[in-house]
Amino acid sequence: IIEHLCSAPCGECLPDSPFGHHYPSGYPRSVLRKSKYSSPDEAIVISSSNKLVRFQNVDIREFKMTLGNHPSATSGPPVMLDSEPFSPRKVMTLEQYESTRPSRRKRRQLKLSLQQRHNILVKERGFAFEEVKHAWQEALEIRKQRKETLERGLALMKWDEVWESTCRKFSRLVDGAV
């Protein structure tokens, strides 16, 4: 789900706003994170610059998953969002969204297992088993190449240090002999 928050200047989300909404805690619940202010007084100081922002609507678009090409998947083939939405977009006020949204999932709940990835791609999206296998092998090969590049880079850094140290010692030896 991709959520697009529309903004417009006003001040509806601030405490004691002349625009009407008052929240029990002084602030509306955040869609993105917990409030970083420990008290409403601190926010008033921060927002006293006469620049106000209000999030009015939430635009929700849902996309199916498709076979991806990014090598970061640690188990199974890589997946990504399809380019076309599969359901009509939903637009609702931020207050409606906050009152109806499910609780935030834990990080481990967001991760797809090998079996889940395979079921989504083969059974739901119609990819052939060989296509999924090929994408997974490509991702593994890219990860292997990246690891080799990193290890080779670290080894070359060690050789550079040894070479520079040798050059310094040789320079001191030559300078001391003159």
C-alpha positions as CSV (number, residue, x, y, z in Angstrom):
1,I,0.0,0.0,0.0
2,I,1.4,3.4,-0.9
3,E,0.0,6.2,1.1
4,H,0.2,9.7,-0.2
5,L,-0.4,12.5,2.3
6,C,-1.6,15.7,0.8
7,S,-0.6,18.9,2.6
8,A,-2.0,22.4,2.7
9,P,-1.2,25.3,5.0
10,C,-3.6,26.0,7.8
11,G,-3.1,25.0,11.3
12,E,-5.9,22.5,12.0
13,C,-3.5,20.0,13.5
14,L,-2.1,22.4,16.1
15,P,-3.4,22.6,19.7
16,D,-5.9,25.4,20.3
17,S,-6.2,25.9,16.6
18,P,-8.7,28.4,15.4
19,F,-9.7,25.9,12.8
20,G,-11.6,23.7,15.2
21,H,-10.1,20.2,15.9
22,H,-9.0,19.7,19.5
23,Y,-7.3,16.4,20.5
24,P,-7.2,15.1,24.1
25,S,-3.4,14.9,24.2
26,G,-3.0,18.2,22.4
27,Y,-1.9,16.5,19.1
28,P,-3.5,14.2,16.6
29,R,-2.1,10.6,16.5
30,S,0.7,10.4,13.9
31,V,0.4,8.0,11.0
32,L,4.2,7.8,10.7
33,R,5.6,7.9,14.2
34,K,5.1,8.8,17.8
35,S,5.2,12.5,18.7
36,K,8.7,13.8,19.4
37,Y,7.4,16.5,21.7
38,S,7.1,15.7,25.3
39,S,4.5,18.4,26.0
40,P,2.3,20.7,23.9
41,D,4.2,23.8,25.1
42,E,7.4,22.7,23.3
43,A,5.4,22.4,20.0
44,I,4.0,25.9,20.3
45,V,7.5,27.3,20.4
46,I,8.5,25.3,17.4
47,S,5.4,26.2,15.4
48,S,5.5,29.9,16.3
49,S,7.2,30.8,13.0
50,N,3.7,31.3,11.3
51,K,4.4,28.4,8.9
52,L,1.8,25.8,9.4
53,V,1.2,22.5,7.7
54,R,-1.8,20.3,7.7
55,F,-2.2,16.8,6.4
56,Q,-5.7,16.6,5.0
57,N,-6.2,13.4,3.0
58,V,-4.7,10.0,2.7
59,D,-4.6,8.5,-0.8
60,I,-4.2,4.7,-0.7
61,R,-3.3,2.7,-3.7
62,E,-2.8,-1.1,-3.6
63,F,-0.4,-3.0,-5.9
64,K,0.2,-6.6,-6.5
65,M,3.6,-8.1,-6.2
66,T,5.7,-9.2,-9.2
67,L,9.0,-10.9,-9.8
68,G,11.8,-8.5,-8.8
69,N,15.4,-8.0,-9.7
70,H,16.9,-6.7,-6.4
71,P,19.4,-9.1,-4.8
72,S,18.6,-8.1,-1.2
73,A,16.0,-11.0,-0.6
74,T,17.7,-13.4,1.8
75,S,15.3,-16.3,1.2
76,G,13.7,-16.9,-2.1
77,P,13.3,-14.9,-5.2
78,P,13.2,-11.1,-5.1
79,V,9.8,-9.5,-5.3
80,M,8.7,-5.9,-6.0
81,L,5.5,-3.9,-6.5
82,D,3.8,-4.2,-9.9
83,S,3.6,-1.0,-11.9
84,E,-0.2,-1.0,-12.1
85,P,-2.6,-0.7,-9.1
86,F,-5.0,-3.6,-8.8
87,S,-7.8,-1.8,-7.0
88,P,-9.3,1.6,-7.3
89,R,-7.6,4.3,-5.2
90,K,-9.1,5.2,-1.9
91,V,-9.1,8.7,-0.6
92,M,-10.1,9.5,2.9
93,T,-9.5,12.1,5.6
94,L,-6.6,11.6,7.9
95,E,-8.9,11.3,10.8
96,Q,-10.9,8.5,9.0
97,Y,-7.7,6.7,8.2
98,E,-6.4,6.9,11.8
99,S,-9.6,5.6,13.3
100,T,-9.8,2.6,10.9
101,R,-6.2,1.6,10.2
102,P,-5.0,-1.7,11.7
103,S,-2.2,-1.6,14.3
104,R,1.3,-1.4,13.1
105,R,2.9,-4.8,12.3
106,K,6.3,-5.9,13.7
107,R,9.3,-6.0,11.4
108,R,9.3,-9.9,11.4
109,Q,5.6,-9.8,10.3
110,L,6.6,-7.8,7.2
111,K,9.2,-10.3,6.0
112,L,8.0,-12.9,3.5
113,S,9.3,-16.5,3.8
114,L,10.5,-18.5,0.8
115,Q,7.2,-20.4,0.7
116,Q,5.1,-17.2,0.8
117,R,7.2,-15.6,-2.0
118,H,6.9,-18.7,-4.1
119,N,3.1,-19.0,-3.6
120,I,2.5,-15.3,-4.4
121,L,4.6,-15.5,-7.6
122,V,3.6,-18.9,-8.9
123,K,0.1,-19.5,-7.7
124,E,-1.3,-16.0,-7.5
125,R,0.6,-14.1,-10.2
126,G,1.1,-17.0,-12.7
127,F,4.9,-17.0,-13.1
128,A,6.4,-20.3,-14.3
129,F,8.5,-22.2,-11.7
130,E,11.6,-21.8,-14.0
131,E,11.2,-18.0,-14.2
132,V,11.1,-17.8,-10.4
133,K,14.1,-20.1,-10.1
134,H,16.0,-18.1,-12.6
135,A,15.3,-14.8,-10.9
136,W,16.4,-16.3,-7.6
137,Q,19.7,-17.7,-9.1
138,E,20.4,-14.2,-10.6
139,A,19.9,-12.6,-7.2
140,L,22.2,-15.1,-5.5
141,E,24.9,-14.5,-8.2
142,I,24.7,-10.7,-7.8
143,R,24.9,-11.1,-4.0
144,K,28.0,-13.4,-4.4
145,Q,29.6,-10.8,-6.8
146,R,29.0,-8.0,-4.3
147,K,30.5,-10.0,-1.5
148,E,33.6,-10.8,-3.6
149,T,34.0,-7.2,-4.5
150,L,33.8,-6.1,-0.9
151,E,36.3,-8.8,0.2
152,R,38.7,-7.9,-2.6
153,G,38.4,-4.3,-1.8
154,L,39.3,-4.9,1.9
155,A,42.3,-7.1,0.8
156,L,43.5,-4.4,-1.6
157,M,43.2,-1.8,1.2
158,K,45.5,-3.9,3.3
159,W,48.0,-4.2,0.5
160,D,47.8,-0.4,0.0
161,E,48.7,0.1,3.7
162,V,51.6,-2.3,3.4
163,W,52.9,-0.5,0.2
164,E,52.6,3.0,1.8
165,S,54.4,1.8,4.9
166,T,57.2,0.3,2.8
167,C,57.6,3.5,0.8
168,R,57.8,5.6,4.0
169,K,60.4,3.3,5.5
170,F,62.4,3.3,2.2
171,S,62.3,7.1,2.1
172,R,63.5,7.3,5.7
173,L,66.3,4.9,4.9
174,V,67.4,6.8,1.7
175,D,67.1,10.2,3.5
176,G,69.2,8.8,6.5
177,A,71.9,7.5,4.2
178,V,72.5,10.9,2.5
